[in-house]
């Protein structure tokens, strides 16, 4: 996949995710905390998990971009 195609796909995916997340804005807190089963996560727990892990993944993606950039640099 070409870089531009990947970036366009990621952009569309992020916009879709933002659209889904915006649907949660109107839900009452009781719905956001509701669990289908005690061992399942609520909407808020899922969002918290994604937010916490995004720090890790952002750093890993940044490292990969730096490695790729350095590897393709004319001085290497």
N, C-alpha and C positions, 0 to 999 in steps of 0.2 A: 504494500500500500504506500502510495506517495505521501510525503509529509503534509502537503496541502489537503489531501483527501482525509487523512487522519485528523488533522486539526478541525476541518469542517464537520466531521462526524462527531468529534468530542464536543464541539460547540453546540451542535444540535442536541446531543445527549444532556449536556449541562442545562440548556434551556428547558428541556423536558422535565428534568429533575426539579428545577426551580419552580416550574408550573405545578408539579405535584406537591411540593413543600408549601406553596402558597395556599393550596386547598386546606391545609391544616390550620391556617391562621384563624379561620372562622369557627373551628371546633371548640367546644367548651373543654376546660381542663379535665373534667371527668372522662370525656371521650379519649383525650390524649393519653390518659393514664390507664385506660381500660385494657385488661388482658383477657384474651380468649381462654387462657389456661394459666395457672400459677407458674408453670415452667416456660411460658412464652413471654416475649417482650412486648411492652406497650409501644405506641408510636413514639412517645418521648424517650423511652429507653433506646429505641433504634436510632433516633436522631442524635442522642448523646453519644452513643457508640461511634456513629459516623463522624461526628465532630472531633472526638478524641483521637480516632485513628487517622483522620485527615492530616493532622500534624506529622505523624510518622510517614504517611505516603507522600506528602508534599516534599519532605526532605529527601526521601528515596528517589522520587522523580527528578528533583533538582540535581542530585548526585549523578543520576544516569545521564541527564542532559549534559552536565559538565564533562563526564567521561567521554561521551560520544563526540562532543565538540572538540575536546582535546585530542582524541584519536584521529579525527578527520582534519586536524590543523596541519598546515603545510610544514610546520616545524617538527612534526612527529613522524 
